[in-house]
Amino acid sequence: MPITLLILIAIGVAGLAAAGFVFLEEMSRRQIVERSGGGRQQPGARVRVVRDSSRREQRLQKVLRRAPSLWAEDESVRTRLVQAGYDSPVAPLAYSMIRVASLVLFPALVIILLQNITFWQRTLAIIGATIVGLA
């Protein structure tokens, strides 16, 4: 099997996982709005019990304490994330980790996918991927 096909399959699976996660988060947000009186609940609608996520939050807080303090304390990033709907205390950490991962992932994909090109073309492609990872 060609390596590009495997990479595309992995990207597809990751996309489906992300879509499922977003769907579940939206369902949770809708339930919170309905419980607070901001929405209507139709008669006969099912009520889902939300599990206590205190253990998960404790683990994330430990990771947050070990992360660089700039990732957690940048108020401009925290404000933008809250405006976008991500109000979790670990949202800045997740955002920063995704930025670092993209900074590494995009150049790595260029190195893997573009093998039959000259040195200068590869160098320019890596620089371009790094810029995309920083954006």
N, C-alpha and C positions, 0 to 999 in steps of 0.2 A: 504494500500500500504506500502511495507517495506521502511524503511528510506533510505536504500542503493539505492533502485531504484530511489527515489526522488533526491538523491544526484547525481547519474549518469545522470539523466535528466538535472539537473541544470548545471552540468559540460558540457554536450553536447550543451546546449543552449548558455552557455558562450563561448564555442569554436566556434560555428557558428557566434556569434556576433564579436568575435575577427577576424575571417577570413574575414567577411564583412568589418570590419574597415581597415584591411590590404589591401584588394582589392581596396577600395576607395582611400587610401593613395597612392598606387602604380599608380592608374590612374591619380591622381593629379600630382605626380612626373613626369610621362611620358608627361603630357601636358606642364609642365614647361620646360622640356628638348626640346620638339618640338618647343615651342615658342622662346626658346633661340637660335634655329638654330642647335641644336645638334642631331636632329632626323628628319625623313621624315614624312610628313603628306600625307596620300594617298588622291587622288582626291575624292571628295564626302564624305569625312569623316566628322562626326559631330563634332562640337566644343561646348564644355561644358563651361558655364560661371561659374567661381569660385566666390563664394560669399566673401565679405569682412569679414574677421574674426577678426576685431579689437575689437569688444565687448568681444569675447571669450578670446582673448589675454589679454585684460585688466583684466578680472576676474581671469585668471590664474596668472597674475602678482601680483594681490592682495594676492592670496594664497601663491605665492612664497615669498612675503615680510613677511608673517606671519610664514612661515616654518622656521625651524632651519637654521641658516646661513651656517652650514657645508654642508647641502644638496645642496645648490645652488652654493657654492664657491669652491667645490672640483675640482681642475683642472684636476686631473687624470681621474676622472669619466667623466667630460665634454669632454675631449679629446677622450676617448674610445667611448662615445656616438656619437660624430661627425664622427669618423671613421666608425661607424656602420650605419651612415646615419640619425641619429636623431639630427638635428641641431637646433631644437627649443630652445628658451631660457628657457622653462619650462621642457625640457627633463630630467635634473638632478633631479628635484623635482618628476616627474612621476616615474623615476627609483627608487628613494629612497622610495617613498610611496609603490611601488610594493614590494620592499624588505621587508619593515615592515609588509605589509599585508601577505606575504608568511611566515614570521616568526610567525605570529599569526595563519594563516589558516591551515598550515600543522599539528601542534600539536592539533588543535581543531578537525580536521578530524580524527586524530588517536583516540582521546577521544570518538568521536561519533561512529566511525565504529568498534572499537575493544572494545566490552563491556564484552564479556565472557572469559576474560583472567585474570591471577593472577595479583596482585599488581606489582610485579617485572617485569613481562612481559610488562605491561602497561607503567611502568616507563621507561624501555629501549626503547619502541616504541616511547614514547614522546620525549626522548632525541634524538633518531635517526631522528625524524621528525623535531626537532628544528635545528639539524645540517644541514638537507636538506634545511630548510628555510633560514639558514645563507649563504649557498653556492651560 
